[in-house]
Amino acid sequence: MERFATVIIGGGIVGCAVAYYLTEEGESDVLVLEAEELGSGSTGGSFGGVRQQFSTPLEIEFSRRGLDLRLVGRDLHAQ
């Protein structure tokens, strides 16, 4: 039986982003489990977008980070 230091259940945007940032911080023993394909669940089925216009600097920063996470998920899915 294989063992992993970190197992992430769900390969949507959140699961992929968590895996990405863990590896960026040096974790190399990460497994992402997804029933189908990465991003095929509620992340892939959502019609929402990442809003890019807000009125406060904090909201603008959150939206920019959200776009970055979306791109990370897309890139991980392409691998």
C-alpha positions in Angstrom: 0.0 0.0 0.0 1.3 3.4 -0.9 1.5 6.2 1.7 1.5 10.0 1.2 2.2 12.8 3.6 -0.8 14.8 2.3 -3.9 13.5 0.6 -6.3 16.0 -0.9 -9.9 14.8 -1.5 -11.3 16.7 -4.5 -9.6 17.9 -7.6 -11.5 21.1 -8.1 -10.1 24.6 -7.9 -9.6 24.5 -4.2 -8.0 21.1 -4.1 -5.7 21.9 -7.0 -4.7 25.2 -5.5 -4.0 23.6 -2.1 -1.8 21.0 -3.8 0.0 23.7 -5.8 0.8 25.9 -2.9 1.9 22.9 -0.7 4.4 22.0 -3.4 5.5 25.6 -3.8 6.3 25.5 0.0 8.4 22.4 -0.5 6.0 19.5 0.1 6.7 16.8 -2.4 4.5 13.9 -1.2 1.0 15.1 -2.2 -1.8 13.1 -3.7 -5.0 14.7 -5.2 -7.9 12.3 -5.4 -10.7 13.0 -7.8 -13.5 10.7 -8.9 -13.4 11.7 -12.6 -11.1 14.3 -14.2 -9.6 17.2 -12.4 -12.0 20.1 -12.4 -14.9 17.9 -13.7 -17.1 18.3 -10.6 -18.7 21.5 -9.4 -15.7 23.6 -10.4 -16.0 22.5 -14.0 -19.8 22.8 -14.0 -20.0 26.3 -12.5 -21.0 29.1 -14.8 -19.4 31.7 -12.6 -16.5 33.8 -13.6 -13.9 35.7 -11.7 -15.0 39.2 -11.2 -12.3 41.8 -11.9 -13.9 45.1 -10.9 -14.4 46.2 -7.3 -14.3 49.4 -5.3 -11.8 48.8 -2.5 -8.2 47.8 -2.7 -8.8 44.7 -0.6 -11.6 43.5 -2.9 -9.4 44.1 -6.0 -6.6 42.1 -4.4 -9.0 39.2 -3.7 -10.2 39.2 -7.2 -6.7 39.2 -8.6 -5.7 36.2 -6.4 -8.9 34.4 -7.4 -7.9 34.8 -11.1 -4.4 33.4 -10.2 -6.0 30.4 -8.5 -8.2 29.8 -11.5 -5.2 29.8 -13.8 -3.3 27.4 -11.5 -6.2 25.0 -11.7 -6.3 25.2 -15.5 -2.5 24.6 -15.7 -2.7 21.6 -13.3 -5.5 20.2 -15.3 -3.5 20.4 -18.5 -0.7 18.3 -17.0 
